[in-house]
């Protein structure tokens, strides 16, 4: 198995709408949302297949099977011999990834709205003695908030160095000032109005006027190299074979709704696990830790907490946010004589990125066994459902 880093830089405004139809007469407004792992998985896989000249001709899949493995035609496939999305997150114009703030970290906001400043307020820790939780942070991760403290409640993103200290269980009290990024630092929302056309008569269809939310990612010429760069997404993938630069070129492919265009570039194709420097930092700190935690970098299908078992360890406490709902489209090939039939996938009720589940080490576990557990489940999945599509992907940290 080989690992690669994919940079996706949108060229056009992107459409990542929710799962409702934009049909005239419906009493709702389509809202923007982050792309589903389905979307990223499909776009990267299609980019690789297109470069190997098999897009739209799945009878020739044997050619690309050396890289992507067996073609996935359905909702669930849990094998290891297929292409897998290991996670994705926002990327700034310099290509630097920004990760969702782990939800056990509370951040204070001060100053005025135009020029706010942020500082670390508190890092919540599991209650003692720990007990199985029902995923209620208020009950199982108590965090007493002073009445004059204003917490930042919007989803925000932190850099790799801050995340490394959190995962390593280091004392982060020294972070008196934090410089997080928010979604508005990567893109600007804009609404576009459209109407349905009758292609036979070239006349607008009655009652099909709609508005859809797009995201215009920040872009421009940066640095002395005078290259065009855009904010976008960094994704980590696992392939069956090594991706060579002469095999898959950096070029424009489709991404998101309406087949919007984005620049795809592939780098760091090797046999090393993604974010290896974070993994090494965590392993160096297992000796003084009381337990470990799973930090979700992608949406995780919601289920009974006891089912989020890592080997023989069951979560004892959790810090989560508001659940989200995600879906997508599945390709069914030929059905009743029609080709390229698509159908909607079932709705997934998921825990949001940044969710943290706390575990205690198994009784009597040695430091080497702890390191082995961390390494084995690094960028693994908390669930077998939709794992290869990128759902439930985690990084592991330690708590002291």
FIMARRO-572230 format. One record per residue (C-alpha): residue in three letters; x, y, z; residue number from 1. Coordinates in steps of 0.05 Angstrom, whole numbers, padded with zeros to 5 digits, m for minus. Layout:
REM FIMARRO-572230
<'ALA' <X Y Z> NUM>
...
REM end
This chain:
REM FIMARRO-572230
<'UNK' <00000 00000 00000> 1>
<'UNK' <00024 00071 m00015> 2>
<'UNK' <00004 00138 00012> 3>
<'UNK' <m00003 00204 m00024> 4>
<'UNK' <m00020 00276 m00009> 5>
<'UNK' <m00070 00310 m00056> 6>
<'UNK' <m00078 00385 m00061> 7>
<'UNK' <m00145 00410 m00090> 8>
<'UNK' <m00145 00483 m00110> 9>
<'UNK' <m00213 00508 m00136> 10>
<'UNK' <m00211 00551 m00197> 11>
<'UNK' <m00285 00567 m00200> 12>
<'UNK' <m00336 00579 m00144> 13>
<'UNK' <m00352 00511 m00113> 14>
<'UNK' <m00421 00483 m00099> 15>
<'UNK' <m00427 00439 m00038> 16>
<'UNK' <m00502 00443 m00023> 17>
<'UNK' <m00541 00404 00028> 18>
<'UNK' <m00582 00343 00010> 19>
<'UNK' <m00647 00377 m00009> 20>
<'UNK' <m00674 00390 m00079> 21>
<'UNK' <m00676 00460 m00109> 22>
<'UNK' <m00746 00450 m00136> 23>
<'UNK' <m00797 00505 m00146> 24>
<'UNK' <m00851 00505 m00093> 25>
<'UNK' <m00808 00473 m00039> 26>
<'UNK' <m00809 00514 00024> 27>
<'UNK' <m00735 00515 00038> 28>
<'UNK' <m00670 00548 00018> 29>
<'UNK' <m00612 00503 00001> 30>
<'UNK' <m00555 00516 00049> 31>
<'UNK' <m00480 00509 00039> 32>
<'UNK' <m00441 00455 00075> 33>
<'UNK' <m00371 00426 00075> 34>
<'UNK' <m00360 00373 00022> 35>
<'UNK' <m00379 00303 00041> 36>
<'UNK' <m00322 00251 00043> 37>
<'UNK' <m00361 00219 m00014> 38>
<'UNK' <m00347 00281 m00056> 39>
<'UNK' <m00272 00283 m00043> 40>
<'UNK' <m00265 00208 m00051> 41>
<'UNK' <m00301 00208 m00118> 42>
<'UNK' <m00265 00270 m00145> 43>
<'UNK' <m00195 00244 m00129> 44>
<'UNK' <m00211 00174 m00155> 45>
<'UNK' <m00240 00203 m00219> 46>
<'UNK' <m00179 00247 m00229> 47>
<'UNK' <m00133 00187 m00225> 48>
<'UNK' <m00178 00145 m00271> 49>
<'UNK' <m00183 00202 m00321> 50>
<'UNK' <m00108 00207 m00325> 51>
<'UNK' <m00105 00132 m00340> 52>
<'UNK' <m00158 00140 m00395> 53>
<'UNK' <m00212 00097 m00363> 54>
<'UNK' <m00263 00150 m00342> 55>
<'UNK' <m00332 00130 m00364> 56>
<'UNK' <m00308 00063 m00390> 57>
<'UNK' <m00308 00017 m00331> 58>
<'UNK' <m00298 m00044 m00375> 59>
<'UNK' <m00225 m00023 m00377> 60>
<'UNK' <m00220 m00018 m00301> 61>
<'UNK' <m00166 m00072 m00300> 62>
<'UNK' <m00116 m00020 m00323> 63>
<'UNK' <m00127 00026 m00264> 64>
<'UNK' <m00140 m00031 m00215> 65>
<'UNK' <m00064 m00033 m00203> 66>
<'UNK' <m00072 00035 m00169> 67>
<'UNK' <m00143 00040 m00143> 68>
<'UNK' <m00160 m00033 m00133> 69>
<'UNK' <m00230 m00062 m00146> 70>
<'UNK' <m00283 m00015 m00171> 71>
<'UNK' <m00332 00003 m00115> 72>
<'UNK' <m00404 00000 m00140> 73>
<'UNK' <m00448 00010 m00079> 74>
<'UNK' <m00453 00041 m00010> 75>
<'UNK' <m00405 m00001 00032> 76>
<'UNK' <m00340 m00036 00018> 77>
<'UNK' <m00295 m00053 00076> 78>
<'UNK' <m00237 m00088 00042> 79>
<'UNK' <m00165 m00065 00047> 80>
<'UNK' <m00148 m00077 m00026> 81>
<'UNK' <m00182 m00014 m00052> 82>
<'UNK' <m00167 00060 m00057> 83>
<'UNK' <m00183 00095 00009> 84>
<'UNK' <m00192 00167 00031> 85>
<'UNK' <m00155 00175 00097> 86>
<'UNK' <m00177 00246 00113> 87>
<'UNK' <m00180 00317 00086> 88>
<'UNK' <m00180 00387 00114> 89>
<'UNK' <m00175 00460 00092> 90>
<'UNK' <m00112 00486 00060> 91>
<'UNK' <m00087 00558 00056> 92>
<'UNK' <m00055 00590 m00006> 93>
<'UNK' <00014 00566 00014> 94>
<'UNK' <m00010 00494 00015> 95>
<'UNK' <m00009 00489 00091> 96>
<'UNK' <m00064 00446 00122> 97>
<'UNK' <m00108 00473 00179> 98>
<'UNK' <m00143 00423 00224> 99>
<'UNK' <m00210 00429 00261> 100>
<'UNK' <m00200 00449 00334> 101>
<'UNK' <m00207 00388 00380> 102>
<'UNK' <m00271 00398 00418> 103>
<'UNK' <m00241 00388 00487> 104>
<'UNK' <m00202 00453 00477> 105>
<'UNK' <m00241 00516 00496> 106>
<'UNK' <m00220 00582 00466> 107>
<'UNK' <m00234 00651 00494> 108>
<'UNK' <m00252 00710 00449> 109>
<'UNK' <m00238 00782 00470> 110>
<'UNK' <m00234 00850 00437> 111>
<'UNK' <m00285 00878 00388> 112>
<'UNK' <m00318 00843 00330> 113>
<'UNK' <m00275 00875 00278> 114>
<'UNK' <m00209 00860 00312> 115>
<'UNK' <m00219 00801 00359> 116>
<'UNK' <m00163 00764 00394> 117>
<'UNK' <m00163 00692 00417> 118>
<'UNK' <m00130 00656 00474> 119>
<'UNK' <m00131 00587 00506> 120>
<'UNK' <m00184 00584 00561> 121>
<'UNK' <m00186 00512 00584> 122>
<'UNK' <m00171 00441 00563> 123>
<'UNK' <m00224 00396 00592> 124>
<'UNK' <m00204 00327 00616> 125>
<'UNK' <m00243 00263 00631> 126>
<'UNK' <m00279 00260 00697> 127>
<'UNK' <m00250 00216 00751> 128>
<'UNK' <m00269 00161 00759> 129>
<'UNK' <m00286 00154 00686> 130>
<'UNK' <m00349 00119 00664> 131>
<'UNK' <m00382 00104 00597> 132>
<'UNK' <m00413 00167 00569> 133>
<'UNK' <m00474 00181 00527> 134>
<'UNK' <m00434 00232 00487> 135>
<'UNK' <m00457 00290 00530> 136>
<'UNK' <m00398 00337 00540> 137>
<'UNK' <m00436 00376 00594> 138>
<'UNK' <m00441 00315 00638> 139>
<'UNK' <m00378 00277 00625> 140>
<'UNK' <m00327 00331 00610> 141>
<'UNK' <m00346 00384 00660> 142>
<'UNK' <m00320 00453 00644> 143>
<'UNK' <m00342 00508 00691> 144>
<'UNK' <m00346 00573 00654> 145>
<'UNK' <m00340 00640 00690> 146>
<'UNK' <m00397 00687 00675> 147>
<'UNK' <m00352 00740 00645> 148>
<'UNK' <m00317 00693 00596> 149>
<'UNK' <m00339 00695 00523> 150>
<'UNK' <m00321 00630 00488> 151>
<'UNK' <m00313 00624 00413> 152>
<'UNK' <m00368 00579 00390> 153>
<'UNK' <m00356 00580 00315> 154>
<'UNK' <m00318 00522 00284> 155>
<'UNK' <m00246 00542 00276> 156>
<'UNK' <m00181 00512 00251> 157>
<'UNK' <m00112 00507 00280> 158>
<'UNK' <m00042 00496 00251> 159>
<'UNK' <m00002 00433 00254> 160>
<'UNK' <00044 00456 00311> 161>
<'UNK' <m00014 00471 00358> 162>
<'UNK' <m00047 00405 00340> 163>
<'UNK' <00018 00367 00353> 164>
<'UNK' <00021 00395 00424> 165>
<'UNK' <m00051 00376 00437> 166>
<'UNK' <m00043 00305 00411> 167>
<'UNK' <00022 00297 00450> 168>
<'UNK' <m00011 00316 00516> 169>
<'UNK' <00038 00373 00525> 170>
<'UNK' <00023 00431 00570> 171>
<'UNK' <m00008 00482 00523> 172>
<'UNK' <m00019 00536 00576> 173>
<'UNK' <00037 00575 00542> 174>
<'UNK' <m00010 00589 00484> 175>
<'UNK' <m00032 00655 00513> 176>
<'UNK' <m00052 00678 00444> 177>
<'UNK' <m00079 00634 00389> 178>
<'UNK' <m00085 00653 00316> 179>
<'UNK' <m00138 00606 00289> 180>
<'UNK' <m00170 00609 00221> 181>
<'UNK' <m00244 00607 00206> 182>
<'UNK' <m00281 00584 00143> 183>
<'UNK' <m00283 00657 00120> 184>
<'UNK' <m00207 00657 00117> 185>
<'UNK' <m00211 00604 00062> 186>
<'UNK' <m00272 00624 00021> 187>
<'UNK' <m00328 00674 00013> 188>
<'UNK' <m00400 00651 00006> 189>
<'UNK' <m00441 00677 m00052> 190>
<'UNK' <m00511 00659 m00076> 191>
<'UNK' <m00527 00649 m00150> 192>
<'UNK' <m00596 00648 m00181> 193>
<'UNK' <m00612 00599 m00236> 194>
<'UNK' <m00671 00570 m00275> 195>
<'UNK' <m00688 00504 m00307> 196>
<'UNK' <m00684 00502 m00383> 197>
<'UNK' <m00721 00458 m00432> 198>
<'UNK' <m00665 00435 m00478> 199>
<'UNK' <m00713 00417 m00534> 200>
<'UNK' <m00748 00484 m00538> 201>
<'UNK' <m00693 00527 m00507> 202>
<'UNK' <m00746 00558 m00462> 203>
<'UNK' <m00745 00566 m00387> 204>
<'UNK' <m00786 00515 m00348> 205>
<'UNK' <m00843 00545 m00307> 206>
<'UNK' <m00834 00545 m00230> 207>
<'UNK' <m00761 00525 m00232> 208>
<'UNK' <m00726 00588 m00209> 209>
<'UNK' <m00677 00572 m00153> 210>
<'UNK' <m00619 00599 m00113> 211>
<'UNK' <m00558 00559 m00094> 212>
<'UNK' <m00500 00574 m00048> 213>
<'UNK' <m00429 00575 m00077> 214>
<'UNK' <m00362 00583 m00045> 215>
<'UNK' <m00309 00627 m00078> 216>
<'UNK' <m00242 00606 m00050> 217>
<'UNK' <m00189 00658 m00039> 218>
<'UNK' <m00137 00657 m00094> 219>
<'UNK' <m00083 00700 m00126> 220>
<'UNK' <m00011 00705 m00146> 221>
<'UNK' <00034 00693 m00086> 222>
<'UNK' <00109 00694 m00071> 223>
<'UNK' <00169 00709 m00113> 224>
<'UNK' <00152 00651 m00159> 225>
<'UNK' <00092 00691 m00184> 226>
<'UNK' <00050 00627 m00186> 227>
<'UNK' <m00026 00627 m00180> 228>
<'UNK' <m00047 00594 m00115> 229>
<'UNK' <m00115 00582 m00084> 230>
<'UNK' <m00141 00561 m00017> 231>
<'UNK' <m00173 00493 m00020> 232>
<'UNK' <m00166 00424 00010> 233>
<'UNK' <m00110 00376 00028> 234>
<'UNK' <m00129 00303 00025> 235>
<'UNK' <m00091 00240 00045> 236>
<'UNK' <m00104 00176 00006> 237>
<'UNK' <m00081 00104 00005> 238>
<'UNK' <m00072 00068 m00061> 239>
<'UNK' <m00055 m00003 m00081> 240>
<'UNK' <00005 00018 m00122> 241>
<'UNK' <00052 00077 m00124> 242>
<'UNK' <00027 00138 m00163> 243>
<'UNK' <00082 00162 m00210> 244>
<'UNK' <00083 00234 m00235> 245>
<'UNK' <00086 00210 m00308> 246>
<'UNK' <00024 00167 m00294> 247>
<'UNK' <m00021 00219 m00260> 248>
<'UNK' <m00007 00290 m00280> 249>
<'UNK' <m00024 00354 m00243> 250>
<'UNK' <m00082 00382 m00281> 251>
<'UNK' <m00153 00409 m00278> 252>
<'UNK' <m00210 00361 m00259> 253>
<'UNK' <m00281 00367 m00235> 254>
<'UNK' <m00300 00377 m00162> 255>
<'UNK' <m00366 00387 m00126> 256>
<'UNK' <m00434 00402 m00156> 257>
<'UNK' <m00444 00427 m00227> 258>
<'UNK' <m00377 00397 m00246> 259>
<'UNK' <m00338 00458 m00223> 260>
<'UNK' <m00264 00459 m00240> 261>
<'UNK' <m00206 00452 m00193> 262>
<'UNK' <m00131 00441 m00199> 263>
<'UNK' <m00109 00373 m00172> 264>
<'UNK' <m00037 00360 m00154> 265>
<'UNK' <m00007 00298 m00123> 266>
<'UNK' <00055 00298 m00079> 267>
<'UNK' <00092 00256 m00028> 268>
<'UNK' <00075 00189 m00059> 269>
<'UNK' <00111 00138 m00015> 270>
<'UNK' <00100 00083 00037> 271>
<'UNK' <00102 00129 00098> 272>
<'UNK' <00040 00141 00139> 273>
<'UNK' <00010 00212 00131> 274>
<'UNK' <00028 00265 00183> 275>
<'UNK' <00085 00222 00207> 276>
<'UNK' <00117 00278 00248> 277>
<'UNK' <00053 00282 00290> 278>
<'UNK' <00053 00207 00300> 279>
<'UNK' <00125 00208 00324> 280>
<'UNK' <00110 00264 00374> 281>
<'UNK' <00051 00225 00403> 282>
<'UNK' <00091 00160 00409> 283>
<'UNK' <00146 00197 00447> 284>
<'UNK' <00095 00217 00501> 285>
<'UNK' <00059 00152 00515> 286>
<'UNK' <00103 00135 00575> 287>
<'UNK' <00073 00188 00620> 288>
<'UNK' <00001 00185 00595> 289>
<'UNK' <m00061 00159 00631> 290>
<'UNK' <m00098 00142 00567> 291>
<'UNK' <m00108 00160 00494> 292>
<'UNK' <m00161 00195 00453> 293>
<'UNK' <m00187 00190 00382> 294>
<'UNK' <m00191 00257 00346> 295>
<'UNK' <m00238 00254 00286> 296>
<'UNK' <m00214 00292 00225> 297>
<'UNK' <m00274 00271 00182> 298>
<'UNK' <m00348 00261 00197> 299>
<'UNK' <m00361 00197 00236> 300>
<'UNK' <m00426 00157 00230> 301>
<'UNK' <m00462 00165 00297> 302>
<'UNK' <m00477 00101 00336> 303>
<'UNK' <m00478 00073 00406> 304>
<'UNK' <m00414 00095 00442> 305>
<'UNK' <m00394 00023 00459> 306>
<'UNK' <m00387 00009 00385> 307>
<'UNK' <m00330 00059 00378> 308>
<'UNK' <m00283 00006 00406> 309>
<'UNK' <m00209 00009 00391> 310>
<'UNK' <m00183 m00061 00401> 311>
<'UNK' <m00209 m00078 00471> 312>
<'UNK' <m00216 m00006 00495> 313>
<'UNK' <m00285 00027 00500> 314>
<'UNK' <m00294 00103 00502> 315>
<'UNK' <m00302 00131 00573> 316>
<'UNK' <m00317 00204 00557> 317>
<'UNK' <m00327 00247 00496> 318>
<'UNK' <m00327 00319 00470> 319>
<'UNK' <m00372 00328 00410> 320>
<'UNK' <m00408 00383 00371> 321>
<'UNK' <m00474 00388 00337> 322>
<'UNK' <m00488 00326 00294> 323>
<'UNK' <m00489 00335 00219> 324>
<'UNK' <m00525 00299 00162> 325>
<'UNK' <m00490 00277 00098> 326>
<'UNK' <m00509 00239 00035> 327>
<'UNK' <m00486 00232 m00037> 328>
<'UNK' <m00498 00196 m00102> 329>
<'UNK' <m00481 00123 m00121> 330>
<'UNK' <m00466 00098 m00191> 331>
<'UNK' <m00505 00035 m00210> 332>
<'UNK' <m00479 00024 m00280> 333>
<'UNK' <m00535 m00004 m00324> 334>
<'UNK' <m00606 m00013 m00298> 335>
<'UNK' <m00667 m00032 m00340> 336>
<'UNK' <m00629 m00017 m00403> 337>
<'UNK' <m00608 00053 m00381> 338>
<'UNK' <m00534 00068 m00374> 339>
<'UNK' <m00498 00106 m00319> 340>
<'UNK' <m00557 00104 m00272> 341>
<'UNK' <m00547 00142 m00207> 342>
<'UNK' <m00586 00139 m00143> 343>
<'UNK' <m00581 00178 m00077> 344>
<'UNK' <m00544 00145 m00020> 345>
<'UNK' <m00578 00138 00047> 346>
<'UNK' <m00572 00196 00095> 347>
<'UNK' <m00515 00190 00146> 348>
<'UNK' <m00523 00219 00216> 349>
<'UNK' <m00452 00237 00235> 350>
<'UNK' <m00410 00266 00290> 351>
<'UNK' <m00373 00328 00264> 352>
<'UNK' <m00298 00334 00252> 353>
<'UNK' <m00262 00355 00316> 354>
<'UNK' <m00300 00304 00358> 355>
<'UNK' <m00256 00272 00412> 356>
<'UNK' <m00267 00205 00446> 357>
<'UNK' <m00227 00188 00508> 358>
<'UNK' <m00201 00119 00526> 359>
<'UNK' <m00161 00088 00583> 360>
<'UNK' <m00101 00044 00569> 361>
<'UNK' <m00112 m00030 00577> 362>
<'UNK' <m00089 m00054 00645> 363>
<'UNK' <m00016 m00073 00645> 364>
<'UNK' <m00002 m00047 00575> 365>
<'UNK' <00072 m00033 00563> 366>
<'UNK' <00099 00030 00529> 367>
<'UNK' <00115 m00011 00467> 368>
<'UNK' <00044 m00038 00464> 369>
<'UNK' <00017 00032 00471> 370>
<'UNK' <00061 00057 00414> 371>
<'UNK' <00039 m00002 00372> 372>
<'UNK' <m00035 00015 00384> 373>
<'UNK' <m00024 00088 00365> 374>
<'UNK' <00013 00070 00301> 375>
<'UNK' <m00035 00015 00280> 376>
<'UNK' <m00096 00060 00284> 377>
<'UNK' <m00064 00124 00258> 378>
<'UNK' <m00111 00152 00203> 379>
<'UNK' <m00153 00090 00215> 380>
<'UNK' <m00229 00091 00220> 381>
<'UNK' <m00273 00087 00282> 382>
<'UNK' <m00325 00048 00242> 383>
<'UNK' <m00326 m00004 00187> 384>
<'UNK' <m00383 00033 00153> 385>
<'UNK' <m00361 00076 00095> 386>
<'UNK' <m00289 00072 00119> 387>
<'UNK' <m00256 00071 00050> 388>
<'UNK' <m00298 00132 00030> 389>
<'UNK' <m00264 00172 00086> 390>
<'UNK' <m00316 00171 00141> 391>
<'UNK' <m00294 00164 00214> 392>
<'UNK' <m00219 00176 00201> 393>
<'UNK' <m00180 00192 00264> 394>
<'UNK' <m00113 00214 00292> 395>
<'UNK' <m00094 00189 00361> 396>
<'UNK' <m00068 00230 00419> 397>
<'UNK' <m00052 00218 00492> 398>
<'UNK' <m00079 00251 00554> 399>
<'UNK' <m00042 00259 00621> 400>
REM end
